[in-house]
Amino acid sequence: MLSPSLECLRSTGWTPWFTSPHSRPSGSLWRSPSSTTRATCRGTLTLLQVMREAGVHRLVYSSSATVYGAPQYLPADEQHPTGAGLTNPYGKTKYFCEQVMQDLAASDKEWRLVSLRYFNPVGAHPSGRIGEDPLGPPNNLMPFVAQVAVGKREELSVFGDDYNTPDGTGVRDYVHVVDLAEGHVMALDKAFSKSFRGYASYNLGTGRGVSVLEMIEAFCRASGKPVPYRVVGRRAGDVASVVASCSLAEEQLGWRARRDLQEMCEDAWRWQKLHPNGFRSCQ
Ligand SMILES: CC(=O)N[C@H]1[C@@H](OP(=O)(O)OP(=O)(O)OC[C@H]2O[C@@H](n3ccc(=O)[nH]c3=O)[C@H](O)[C@@H]2O)O[C@H](CO)[C@H](O)[C@@H]1O
């Protein structure tokens, strides 16, 4: 199993490797926690093993704000404890992989490992040609809202309005996918910089919290379409608020999110409107 990957790594030699979440997780991860663990942990461990065998030591890793669990303070910075009170299996796998990378970096000074803790990636490429195409009903908020706006689904279920937040609905730090992509370029620069060795993690968010109701309102404004919704019970594993402190990424990577909520909604809507059936609409 390892040999084709090993060959590929050896031939490229210097290439840093990314590993991404196997899919946008959420409700589905509760239905099959063991496959989430298998896909995320086994894939990362195999990749690290193959990299070591091939003498490739640079990696930009896709981690998640979920490693903070229910945050003890906000905005959560990189010093915030991780691993305690994790609310879902996906967060546990990301925490575990981060721990393995820290141990590797401590055991061998050749490693240069950069872990990016994504907050809530949303939006689409501004061209409207690349966007999110969930398989089945979307588990995450923005793609669901987009499918309601385009008429594919009747209404959104708002998971709880009794949280300790300004309007009672969950607050998250949504970040435009293009900002996120730019964060990866900066992280690559870091992995290649002469002064960097070992392991570092960075939050990628905006530092601004947005509630579910604010998101619905912003999407209606961007699309000019209504988004009917109904408040239902809380979703298992959800926390009230998660907001990033991104000053470390700004200081050490030179990265800052530049796109606001309106732009996230406009770009997601452009993609959804042009591709009501996702990538199948491209054929
Ligand atoms: C519990 C859970 O699975 N958390 C995952 C979900 O985080 P999040 O729960 O942060 O993201 P999300 O987009 O699923 O939900 C954002 C907010 O919208 C609310 N909401 C969401 C969908 C919906 O149909 N109605 C609704 O009200 C939800 O309760 C939350 O307050 O996605 C992240 C990636 O982006 C991480 O993978 C998290 O592990």
The ligand as an SDF file (V2000), in Angstrom:
LIG
                    3D

 39 41  0  0  0  0  0  0  0  0999 V2000
  -20.9870   19.4380   16.2930 C   0  0  0  0  0  0  0  0  0  0  0  0
  -20.3580   19.4350   14.9430 C   0  0  0  0  0  0  0  0  0  0  0  0
  -20.7050   18.6440   14.1380 O   0  0  0  0  0  0  0  0  0  0  0  0
  -19.3930   20.3390   14.7420 N   0  0  0  0  0  0  0  0  0  0  0  0
  -18.6730   20.4410   13.4760 C   0  0  0  0  0  0  0  0  0  0  0  0
  -19.2190   21.6220   12.6920 C   0  0  0  0  0  0  0  0  0  0  0  0
  -19.0360   22.7600   13.4910 O   0  0  0  0  0  0  0  0  0  0  0  0
  -20.0740   23.8920   13.6330 P   0  0  0  0  0  0  0  0  0  0  0  0
  -21.1940   23.3960   14.4350 O   0  0  0  0  0  0  0  0  0  0  0  0
  -19.3020   25.0200   14.1900 O   0  0  0  0  0  0  0  0  0  0  0  0
  -20.5250   24.2900   12.1370 O   0  0  0  0  0  0  0  0  0  0  0  0
  -21.9350   24.1770   11.4390 P   0  0  0  0  0  0  0  0  0  0  0  0
  -21.8550   24.9030   10.1580 O   0  0  0  0  0  0  0  0  0  0  0  0
  -22.3920   22.7630   11.3900 O   0  0  0  0  0  0  0  0  0  0  0  0
  -22.9320   24.9700   12.4440 O   0  0  0  0  0  0  0  0  0  0  0  0
  -22.7820   26.3590   12.6960 C   0  0  0  0  0  0  0  0  0  0  0  0
  -23.9380   26.8210   13.5550 C   0  0  0  0  0  0  0  0  0  0  0  0
  -25.1440   26.6660   12.8160 O   0  0  0  0  0  0  0  0  0  0  0  0
  -26.0680   25.8440   13.5050 C   0  0  0  0  0  0  0  0  0  0  0  0
  -26.7780   25.0470   12.4840 N   0  0  0  0  0  0  0  0  0  0  0  0
  -26.0880   24.2640   11.6080 C   0  0  0  0  0  0  0  0  0  0  0  0
  -26.7310   23.5530   10.6150 C   0  0  0  0  0  0  0  0  0  0  0  0
  -28.1430   23.6410   10.5440 C   0  0  0  0  0  0  0  0  0  0  0  0
  -28.7970   23.0140    9.6730 O   0  0  0  0  0  0  0  0  0  0  0  0
  -28.7900   24.4300   11.4420 N   0  0  0  0  0  0  0  0  0  0  0  0
  -28.1560   25.1360   12.4130 C   0  0  0  0  0  0  0  0  0  0  0  0
  -28.7840   25.8300   13.2140 O   0  0  0  0  0  0  0  0  0  0  0  0
  -25.2570   25.0050   14.4820 C   0  0  0  0  0  0  0  0  0  0  0  0
  -26.0180   24.6410   15.5810 O   0  0  0  0  0  0  0  0  0  0  0  0
  -24.1200   25.9960   14.8240 C   0  0  0  0  0  0  0  0  0  0  0  0
  -24.5390   26.8530   15.8580 O   0  0  0  0  0  0  0  0  0  0  0  0
  -18.4830   21.8550   11.4940 O   0  0  0  0  0  0  0  0  0  0  0  0
  -17.1330   22.2120   11.7100 C   0  0  0  0  0  0  0  0  0  0  0  0
  -16.4970   22.4240   10.3220 C   0  0  0  0  0  0  0  0  0  0  0  0
  -16.9990   23.5730    9.7270 O   0  0  0  0  0  0  0  0  0  0  0  0
  -16.4170   21.1110   12.5190 C   0  0  0  0  0  0  0  0  0  0  0  0
  -16.2380   20.0010   11.7490 O   0  0  0  0  0  0  0  0  0  0  0  0
  -17.2250   20.7290   13.7690 C   0  0  0  0  0  0  0  0  0  0  0  0
  -16.6800   19.5520   14.3440 O   0  0  0  0  0  0  0  0  0  0  0  0
  1  2  1  0
  2  3  2  0
  2  4  1  0
  4  5  1  0
  5  6  1  0
  5 38  1  0
  6  7  1  0
  6 32  1  0
  7  8  1  0
  8  9  2  0
  8 10  1  0
  8 11  1  0
 11 12  1  0
 12 13  2  0
 12 14  1  0
 12 15  1  0
 15 16  1  0
 16 17  1  0
 17 18  1  0
 17 30  1  0
 18 19  1  0
 19 20  1  0
 19 28  1  0
 20 21  1  0
 20 26  1  0
 21 22  2  0
 22 23  1  0
 23 24  2  0
 23 25  1  0
 25 26  1  0
 26 27  2  0
 28 29  1  0
 28 30  1  0
 30 31  1  0
 32 33  1  0
 33 34  1  0
 33 36  1  0
 34 35  1  0
 36 37  1  0
 36 38  1  0
 38 39  1  0
M  END
$$$$
